[in-house]
Amino acid sequence: MKTGCSLESCLRSRWFEGFALFVIALVPRILGLGIFLTVDESGWLGFHTRHFLRVILSGDWVATYRRYHPAVTLMWMIAVGFTLQYLIQGRMGLIGPISFASFLERIAEPVDPAFLPWGRLPVALMNSVCVVAIYLLLCKLFNRRVALLSAALLNFEPFYLAFSRLALPDALMSSLVCVSLLSFMVYLWQGRRVRYLALSGLTFGLALLTKSPAILLAPVTALLSLVAFCRFRRQPQANRRREGLPLFVALLLWGGIAGVVFFALWPAMWIAPVSTLVRMLDQAAREAAGGWASFFMGRFTTNPPPWFYLVVLLIRTTPLTLAGFIAFLLSLLAGNFNKADLGLAWKGKALALLTYVVIFAAFMAAWANKGDRFLLPVFPPMCILAALGITYWGPMAISQLKLSRWAEARFWLASI
């Protein structure tokens, strides 16, 4: 009896591809982590995380509130890195017999380069895991080619790659929100399995703990649920087949899981949940109205125009991603997704991703406080939509140009 699997089938296994993708994602994110320091990182690696750990150890849990971000997930990850550094280097005799509290006091600001790799490593690991999760979820929503191309575009998107190896909340929130959105879409489109709903709620809670704009995912999931409900109601009574939980109950469970994560991982919520949330909302409102000093299009301003982020997309995305995204939009406007069987099957999912991109970009454009990295959460879904555009137009371009099979293989390899 034949057991196991052939080498070819193992190599084509999604889990093997996921592991290979994790390695490919991790390597550029962990190389040279200790040889540079960005301005905004210094506070999170230094004062904020040191204060966060100090007040947790002293029992002053309300003081774990730092900013409206609230960057709690980020501080926990940096704290894990510093704890590992203390344990490993202590066991090796590199730091001497000192207490953990004394070790924390060595983390000055600006941060000593010796601490940089340890504080950044957990963030790089989490973002690499999210790239793999995005690939596996896309395999369920679309197909293997779209999933691989999307993961490749995202993995090597320079703007996202650069921030996904830093101890900053922006790329981390972007990764978590994308995993949450895709998990929720898998729940809606692929049999209503509760584990995907739970994964979506978990990552949404972590994203909220990372940076407050993650809340914009909530109206998107509510809208997707409403559309799914309307489609269900339009079906003839004889053809209706309820799968899984009622959508309203599913939304409540999704929000409940996110709420539990938000509450459980933030000590300030254990002691003063109401006042903590009020402080968050108040500070966020003041920040939204205030704006930061910036330099845009040759002039100094505290409130760049709404098309600021259009310029950001043009200069921060790679030509391939931008071309693929434009190709997707043109296909959508021309109705091409309605003509092809495969395109028709993908249209609703693609529109869901585009809805999130539009809602998030519109909200950030209305916010007075603008910065390039604030638009990072639209990069993962944009890469997916770009992959759809390339996948849709690629075969037609090959057919029109009458390329050889070798040229076709080179086209897809170049895309990936």
Secondary structure, 3 states (H helix, E strand, C coil): CCCCCCHHHHHCCHHHHHHHHHHHHHHHHHCCCCCCCCHHHHHHHHHHHHHHHHHHHHCCHHHHCCCCCECHHHHHHHHHHHHHHHHHHHHCCCCCCCCHHHHHHCCCCCCCCCCHHHHHHHHHHHHHHHHHHHHHHHHHHCCHHHHHHHHHHHHCCHHHHHHCCCCCHHHHHHHHHHHHHHHHHHHHHCCCCHHHHHHHHHHHHHHHHHEHHHHHHHHHHHHHHHHHHHHHHHCCHHHCCCCCCCHHHHHHHHHHHHHHHHHHCCHHHHHCHHHHHHHHHHHHHHHHHHCCCEEECCEEECCCCCCHHHHHHHHHCCHHHHHHHHHHHHHHHHCHHHHCHHHHHHHHHHHHHHHHHHHHHHHHHHCCCCCHHHHHHHHHHHHHHHHHHHHHHHHHHHHHHCCCHHHHHHHHHHHC
